[in-house]
Amino acid sequence: MIQITFITNDCRTVTAEDGISLLRIAIREAAGIPFKCGGGVCGTCLCRIERGLAHADAVKPRERRHLTEAELAAGYRLACQTFVTGDVAVSWVPRKPPAEPSGEPPADAPA
């Protein structure tokens, strides 16, 4: 078993079998990595492996469509495409919650 630390989720640490995708672990553990397609098309599950990058598998072609070589070297990956074989710590930019309606019309609305 390996340990995954979700830094953005209060450094929550979970255990998982090795060879599983970061997104699958995040979904199973309700860790909070944002996602939409789950297949490397949209890029929503962008995350950064802060520790343990050597435990991630090879970069996939779908990731190369979203990330530069510099970003990949800095540890950025797509969680849906990244399978880990050892302990890692991962962070991401959390989704912004939807704005609450103020009850006032938008500034550009006709009067």
N, C-alpha and C positions, 0 to 999 in steps of 0.2 A: 504494500500500500504506500501511496505517496501523500504528501501534504500540499494543499493549495491554500495560500493565504490571499484573501480578497482584501487588499489594502483599502480600497475605496469603501468597503462595507465594514468599517471599524476594525480592520485587520482580522476579520473572522477567518478562522482556519478550519478546513475540513479535510477528511481523508478520502481518497478515491483509488480505484485500481489504476495502474499505469496504462498508458496507451489510449486514454480517453480524451476527447476534445475539451478545451477549456469551456466552451459554451455549454456542452452537455452537463458538465459538472456544475456550472453556474445556474443552469435551469433547475437541475435536480435539487440543488441546495438553496434555491431562491436567493442567490448571491447578488443579483442586481445588474449584471453586465447587460447593457441594452442590446436588443437584437430585433430584426424584422424577418429577413428571409431565411437565415440559418444555413445558407449555402454559398457564401462568399460573393454574392452579387451586389448587395447594397452597401456594404462597408460599415453598417451601423454598429457592429460588435467590435469596433476598433478598441484595442486595449494595449497596455504596455507591460511586458514582463520585466519587473523591477529586479527580481532576483531569480536565478536559476535558468537563464536564457539557454544555457547549454543543454537543458533537459527538454527543450522544445524540438519538434521534428523539423525537417527541411521546409523552407518557405515554398508555398504553392503558387502556381501561375495566377490564380485568382487574387492572391494577396498582392502580387506585383502590379496588378492593375490599379490598386488603391494606394500603394505605399512606395515611396522612393527608397533607394538603396540606403540613404542616410537614416531614414525612419526605421527601416528594418534593422540596421546596425545598432540603433538606439534601443531596440527591444520592442518596437511596435509590431503588433500582429493582429490578425482577425481571429477572434476567439473561436469562431466556427470552423476555421481551417487549421487550428493549432492543436496538435496532440502532444501531451507531455508524458515523459517517462521517469520523471523525478520531481523533487520538491521545487515549487515555484511560488513567487509572490507576484500578483498581478493588480494593476490599477486601471482605471478608465475614467472618462469624463461622464459624470452622471447626467441623465436626461433631466431637462428642466421640467418642473411640474407645469401643467397647463395654467395659464393666467386665469384668475377668477374674474368673472364679469363685474364691472364697477357699477353697472346700472345706467351708465351714461353712454350716449352714442359715440362712435369713433369720431375723432377730431375732423376727419375728412368727409364725414357724412353730411348730405345736404340738409339744410335747416328747414 
